[in-house]
Amino acid sequence: MKKLVCIALLLSLCFLFGCSSVNSKPSADEKNESENTSQSINLNEDVILPKVNVKSTNLAKEFKNLNLNNFTIVNAIGNTYYGYKSTYSVGGINDEIMLIESKSGKEIRLNTPQNITNWSVGSGSMVVLKDKYLYEWKSYTSEFSEDTAHDVKLTRIDVENGTVEIVDELECSNPLIYMCQINDTEFLSYSITQGPSDKTEYAVISTAWIYDINGEKKEIINERYENDVSWTDSKGILIERFAVKDGEIFGLGRRLISGKYQFFLYHYDKSGKLIKEEALIGFEDIIGSEQMLELYLTDDYIVFRTYESLTTYICKKTDVGIELVMKGTDRQVQYAVASKYIFFIESNVNVYSGEIEQKNCPLYIIDMQNDKVYATEFLLDLKNPYFVGIQSLSNESILVTYCDSGIYNPMDIKHYIIDRETIEGKLSKLF
């Protein structure tokens, strides 16, 4: 199985050290209160979509079909795609990570030093700077346990020649280090690790660095959080996930206050100084006791996916608290963000049986500037379209992938892409 697919399965390593200290499971009273709240606003449903009329405009016509032979796109660096080429062999399907020029279709194989070829796991997050360099953290430790000191390396790919180099190395208890782009020359990198404590079993340390384009770093945030099952109030700040919005740094996490968990959004400047702390009223009713796997902040919207159930949420901050816009358990609804829009679409595949369901799955679009939600038909010229996913690429294009064989087959991936210029130039006219 390819490592890029294994990433989500191995992410549990991140939570081996955090769950007991975070102590995010609610008490019996809290659970009953949460369940009652969920029932009143239908949060217990697996799929929640906005109630809007579906327009007859087929937005799929605005997407370009990419003819990439047995290649699955992971990201884009300028006019080059980064992903993996699938080929058949006696042992099954083999995958090779490489680059492909979008216009010519030329394949660029990675020039990787031999001592960093056998990486074990990565967080799945990456950043692109100057439309030339792709940065990604990878772990090169094969043994996984609570006491393991993981060998983690920051790699940089130069898309002009496929050269891979190491720009930083760390040893830490957590092999998963996450990244957020700040601007075209800097990115935020962060990890959540276990630390010693004289008050409870251990502390949770949230550490963030700013890296420049050459891999030089500066630690700006080091928050310490302590909690215990017998406490009514936790100590310190827990940042479960960081995000960058409009070049500004934010962290989101929960605290135990008077026996109940509440969520807060923390705004930091680039020196690591805490500028503002904002309570997210009602966020706990939406996420419950789950952990965030990914976080995206844009305008007044909070988009995140949880680890335990792989549930995707889109929420909006309002004057009275956090409002749920969309929910999709087990990745039944996926999202992508580009420019002033958030796109999301329900899968036409039953996540439990793997079979295609005969139902209409329109593409939803949130126009954040005008604070409106639209739904439009998304009908592709495929005999048996099997939804694989939707994602935003580093160049703010939106990529939707399907198979046309009724089942998932990496040798049969169909790519449909819409670039930022088309998004900004046509979507406002369509609606």
Rosetta blueprint (number, residue, H / E / L):
1 M L
2 K L
3 K H
4 L H
5 V H
6 C H
7 I H
8 A H
9 L H
10 L H
11 L H
12 S H
13 L H
14 C H
15 F H
16 L L
17 F L
18 G L
19 C H
20 S H
21 S H
22 V H
23 N L
24 S L
25 K L
26 P L
27 S L
28 A H
29 D H
30 E H
31 K H
32 N H
33 E H
34 S H
35 E H
36 N H
37 T H
38 S H
39 Q H
40 S H
41 I L
42 N L
43 L L
44 N L
45 E L
46 D L
47 V E
48 I E
49 L L
50 P L
51 K L
52 V L
53 N L
54 V E
55 K E
56 S E
57 T E
58 N E
59 L H
60 A H
61 K H
62 E H
63 F L
64 K E
65 N E
66 L E
67 N L
68 L L
69 N L
70 N L
71 F E
72 T E
73 I E
74 V E
75 N E
76 A E
77 I E
78 G L
79 N L
80 T E
81 Y E
82 Y E
83 G E
84 Y E
85 K E
86 S E
87 T E
88 Y E
89 S E
90 V L
91 G L
92 G E
93 I E
94 N E
95 D E
96 E E
97 I E
98 M E
99 L E
100 I E
101 E E
102 S L
103 K L
104 S L
105 G L
106 K L
107 E E
108 I E
109 R E
110 L L
111 N E
112 T L
113 P L
114 Q H
115 N H
116 I H
117 T L
118 N L
119 W L
120 S L
121 V E
122 G L
123 S L
124 G L
125 S L
126 M E
127 V E
128 V E
129 L E
130 K L
131 D L
132 K L
133 Y E
134 L E
135 Y E
136 E E
137 W E
138 K E
139 S E
140 Y L
141 T L
142 S L
143 E L
144 F L
145 S L
146 E L
147 D L
148 T L
149 A L
150 H E
151 D E
152 V E
153 K E
154 L E
155 T E
156 R E
157 I E
158 D E
159 V L
160 E L
161 N L
162 G L
163 T E
164 V E
165 E E
166 I E
167 V E
168 D E
169 E E
170 L E
171 E E
172 C E
173 S L
174 N L
175 P L
176 L L
177 I L
178 Y E
179 M E
180 C E
181 Q E
182 I L
183 N L
184 D L
185 T L
186 E E
187 F E
188 L E
189 S E
190 Y E
191 S E
192 I E
193 T E
194 Q E
195 G E
196 P L
197 S L
198 D L
199 K L
200 T L
201 E L
202 Y L
203 A E
204 V E
205 I E
206 S E
207 T E
208 A E
209 W E
210 I E
211 Y E
212 D E
213 I L
214 N L
215 G L
216 E L
217 K E
218 K E
219 E E
220 I E
221 I E
222 N E
223 E E
224 R E
225 Y E
226 E E
227 N L
228 D L
229 V L
230 S L
231 W L
232 T L
233 D L
234 S L
235 K E
236 G E
237 I L
238 L L
239 I L
240 E L
241 R E
242 F E
243 A E
244 V E
245 K E
246 D L
247 G L
248 E E
249 I E
250 F E
251 G E
252 L E
253 G E
254 R E
255 R E
256 L E
257 I E
258 S L
259 G L
260 K E
261 Y E
262 Q E
263 F E
264 F E
265 L E
266 Y E
267 H E
268 Y E
269 D L
270 K L
271 S L
272 G L
273 K L
274 L E
275 I E
276 K E
277 E E
278 E E
279 A E
280 L L
281 I L
282 G L
283 F H
284 E H
285 D H
286 I H
287 I H
288 G L
289 S L
290 E L
291 Q L
292 M E
293 L E
294 E E
295 L E
296 Y E
297 L E
298 T E
299 D L
300 D L
301 Y E
302 I E
303 V E
304 F E
305 R E
306 T E
307 Y L
308 E L
309 S L
310 L L
311 T L
312 T E
313 Y E
314 I E
315 C E
316 K E
317 K E
318 T E
319 D L
320 V L
321 G E
322 I E
323 E E
324 L E
325 V E
326 M E
327 K E
328 G E
329 T H
330 D H
331 R H
332 Q L
333 V E
334 Q E
335 Y E
336 A E
337 V E
338 A E
339 S L
340 K L
341 Y E
342 I E
343 F E
344 F E
345 I E
346 E E
347 S L
348 N L
349 V E
350 N L
351 V L
352 Y L
353 S L
354 G L
355 E L
356 I E
357 E L
358 Q L
359 K L
360 N L
361 C L
362 P L
363 L E
364 Y E
365 I E
366 I E
367 D E
368 M L
369 Q L
370 N L
371 D L
372 K E
373 V E
374 Y E
375 A E
376 T E
377 E E
378 F L
379 L L
380 L L
381 D L
382 L L
383 K L
384 N L
385 P L
386 Y E
387 F E
388 V E
389 G E
390 I E
391 Q E
392 S E
393 L L
394 S L
395 N L
396 E L
397 S L
398 I E
399 L E
400 V E
401 T E
402 Y E
403 C E
404 D L
405 S L
406 G L
407 I L
408 Y L
409 N L
410 P H
411 M H
412 D H
413 I E
414 K E
415 H E
416 Y E
417 I E
418 I E
419 D L
420 R H
421 E H
422 T H
423 I H
424 E H
425 G H
426 K H
427 L H
428 S H
429 K H
430 L H
431 F L
